[in-house]
C-alpha cells in the first residue's frame, strides 16, 4: 500500500512565518483536489462560525442525537476540541464578535474544520458551542512539528521473567486489558514523507484522542485574531481572559458511570472510573498506561510518582508504628515519669511559677499524665527512627529514579527533548516582548525582554516575596505573643474552675496553650495561603518568563518558599526556640521587654512539637481533601441542577463537559505542592512523631482515589501534555532530604531529653541498680524565693515556700557561683554537639553510599533502550534502501549507484555498532 502516493495530491499544508512576529502559524490550507476524487472523510461543506447561521432544527433533530456523541453532525468527524461563548449584547459585543470571526477564520485557514451549535440548541438557550475537528492532513503536519512518536513495528523484545511471588500479588492486580490497553510498539518520530513506514491501519484512530487534542491546542494557542493598539494579538488564552470565549476544552469520550451507545467509542473514561477512581478499589494497582493514554504523560507521571511514594510510605509507616508501640509498652518502665508521678518525689518538688505575678507555685506531679504520654515519642526508638528515615528518604528518591527511567522507556520518552515542549516560547512572552534581536544560533529574529525591564520586574517580584515571607514571620510572632499572653489566663482558669479539676492532670496550661495556639496558627496559615497563591501567580506573570519551563519553575520556587515558611515556621519555633532562651528565675528573658518567654514542660518540649505537627499536618490534609473533592462536587451539582429536569437526550456531550470544573494549567502544580509539603512533615520533624508516616500513608491512599475521582468525574478533560519526569520537584525533594538529616539530629539533641538522660546515665548516676533513678532531681535547679524581683514574685504564697525548682543546670543559691551554669550543663552541651556531628556524618555517608550503589537506570532498561534504538535505526535504514531501489528501478537519474552503496554501508555500520 503506497499511502504516501495516495495522499500526495490531496492536501498541501504550508507553514508560513509572519513577518510581524516571527511566530510559526499554519496560515494556509490549500486543497488541490480533482473533481470526483475520493476525499478523506466528508468535507465540512457548511462550516458554521460565530457569525454564520447554523442548520435549522428541521435539518438536524437534536433529540435523535446520542447523548454521548463525540462526532460532528455527520457522525464521522471526531470532535477534538470545543469552544464556547455567550453572546452578551453589551458595549464589548461587536469587538468580541469581530475577534471570534477573525480567530475562527484563521483556524479554518490553518486546516481545522468547525461546526457551531446555535444557542437555541443549548440546554440553557444562552451558550454557543464551536466544535473543532482536525483532519488527517493537519494531524500529520503537526505530528511532525511536535516530533510525536508513532508505531513502526510491534515490540519483539521478550518481557521480563515473571517473579514467582507475583501470584501473591494477584488480588492487587487489575485485568491485563486495563493495565495494558494497547500493544507495545517500536516507535519513531512521525514524518509525512515516510507514511508507508508506520502502522497506519485506520487514519481516524491512528492518532489517539489525547494526541489530537494536544495538536489542536497547539494551534489554538498560536492562532492570531487581529491587531489591537498596534500589537498583533493571538492565542485562545487571551481570548478566554478577555471574555471572547467562555471555555475551551477537549471532550471526555463518554459518561463516567455507563458506557457510550456508540460502538466506536473506547469508553476509556468509564473504564478509569470503574477500575481506578472508586475508593473501593484503593487496594488495587493503578492503570498507569491507560491514564497516560487518556490524560497524557504529564498527568500519568504524577500518578506514577504518587503511587510509588505511597508504596514506600508503607515501609516507613510500619517501622514508625513499631517505634510507637515500643514507647507504649515501655511506658510503665520509664523512670522519669515514675519519679514525676511519685507523691514522695514529684509531689514534694515545688516548681517555680510559669508566669509573672498571676501564676502560683505548683507541684511537679501535676504533670504526671503529660510526662507519661511524652515517653511515647521521647524514647530510644526516636533515635533509631530518625536514622532510619534519613536512609529511607534516600532509598525512596533513588528507587523513584529507577521507576522513572522504566516509565520513560515504556512511554517513549527516552529521546524526549524538553525544547520541543517545555522550552517553547510562551505566547504571552511573544506577545508582550515587542523588541527583537537576532538569535546567534538560528540567525532568526526573536522577541526579547530588555535587561533593564527584567531587572525592574525581578526587583518588584523579589520585594513582594520578601514582604509576604516577612508577613508570615510576623504572624508567627503574633501567635507566640498569644501563647505568652494567654498562658496566665489558662493557668488561672484551671486553678479556679472546679469542673476542670478532674482533667487538670491531662489538660495542663501548657497543653491548652499549645493546642489553641496550633489551631490559631493553622487558620492563619490557610488564610495566608489563599491570598499568596494569587499574588505568586500575578508576580510570575509580571516577570514574563520566556518559556513554559521557566514559568513553572519560577512559580514553583515562589510557592514552595512561601509554603515552606508558612507551614514549618511554627514547628521550627517549638522544636528549636521554645524553652531554649528563657533565662532563670529572677533573670527571665522577655520578648519586646514585656512578655516572658515560654518554658518547656518538665518532661520536655517534644510532646508539644508532636501536638503542633499533628494539628497542622492532619488539618492540612483534611482541608485539602475537602477542597479537592467536596467543593468541585457542590459546584457541579449546582451547575447541573437545571439539566436534571430536562430529557436526557437534550443534554449533549459538550454541554455536560462544559458544566464541569476546569482543571487548569496549574492543576498538577497544586497536587505536587500538597504532596511535597506533606513529604516535609514526615521527614523534617519525623523524630518527634513516628506516626507521621502512617497518617501520610492513610491520607495518600485516599488522595489517589480522590484525585482520580475528581479528574474523571468532576473536571473537564485536561489537554494532554508530555513530561518525562516530575521536573523541579525532584530537586526540591533532594534538598528536603538533606535538610531532614540536620533537623532530626537537632530535634533528638536539643528538643528531646535523650542526650541529658544518656549523660546522666553514664557520668552522673550514683545508683548502679537503677541508673536512671534521681534523674528528675538532678535535672532541676534550686532557686531561693527571696531572690525574686518584685516583677516576677507571685502575688500569693499561702504555704510559705522558701525554695522552688526550675528546669536547668545551675548552681544553688548557697554556692559561690550562684545561679551560674554547672559543669554538667557544658558536658550535656558538648554531648549534644558531638551527637549532631556524628549522626549527620553517619547518615550522610550511608545516604551517599546507598545512592552510589543503586544505579539510576535498571540494567534491563538500558539493554532494552539500546536494542530498540538499534532495531529502529535498522527499520528506518531498510526503508530508505527500499525507496532507493524503487527509484533505481524507475530510472531516477538522481539515485546513483554510489548513493545505494553508501546507504547499504550505513546499515552495516549500524549493525556493527
Secondary structure, 3 states (H helix, E strand, C coil): CCHHHHHCCCEEEEEEECCCCCCEEEEEEEECCCCCCCCCCCCCCCCCCCCCCCCCCCCCCHHHCCCCCCECCCCCCECCEEEEEECCCCCCHHHHHHHHHHHHHHHHHCCEEEEEECHHHCCCCCEEEEEEEECHHHHHHHHHHCCCEEEEEECCCCCCCCCHHHHHHHHHCCCHHHHCCCCCEEEEECCHHHHHHCCCCCHHHHCCHHHHHHHHHHHHCCCEEEEECCEEEECHHHHHHCCCCCEEEECCCCCCCCCCCCCCCCCHHHHHHHHCCCHHHCCCCCCHHHHHHHHCHHHHHHHHHHHHHHHHHHHHHHHHHHHHHHHHHCHHHCHHHHHHHCCCCCCCCEECCCCCCCCCCEEHHHHHHHHHHHCCCCCHHHHHHHHHHHHHHHHHHHHHHHHHHHHHHHCCCCCCCHHHHCCCECHHHHHHCCCEEECCCCCCEEECCCHHHHHHHHHHHHHHHHHHHHHHHHHHHHHHHHHHHHHHHHHHHHHHCHHHHHHCCCCCHHHHHHHHHHHHHHHHHHHHHHHHHHHHHHHHHHHCCCEHHHHHHHHHHHHHHHHHHHHHHHHHHHHHCCCCCCEECCEECEECCCEECCCCCCCCCHHHHHHHHHHHHHHHHHHHHHHHHHHHHHHHHHHCCCHHHCCHHHCCHHHHHHCCECCCCCHHHHHHHHHHHHHHHHHHCHHHCCCHHHHHHHHHHHHHHHHHHHHHHHECECCCCCCCCCCHHHHHHHHHHHHHHHHHHHHHHHHCCHHHHHHHHHHHCCCCCCCCCCHHHHHEEEEEHHHCCCCCCCCCCCCCCCEEEEECCECCCCCCCCCCECHHHHHHHHHHHHHHHHHHHHHHHHHHHHHHHCCCCCHHHHHHHHHHHHHHHHHHHHHHHHHHHHHHHCCCCCCCHHHHHHHHHHHHHHHHC
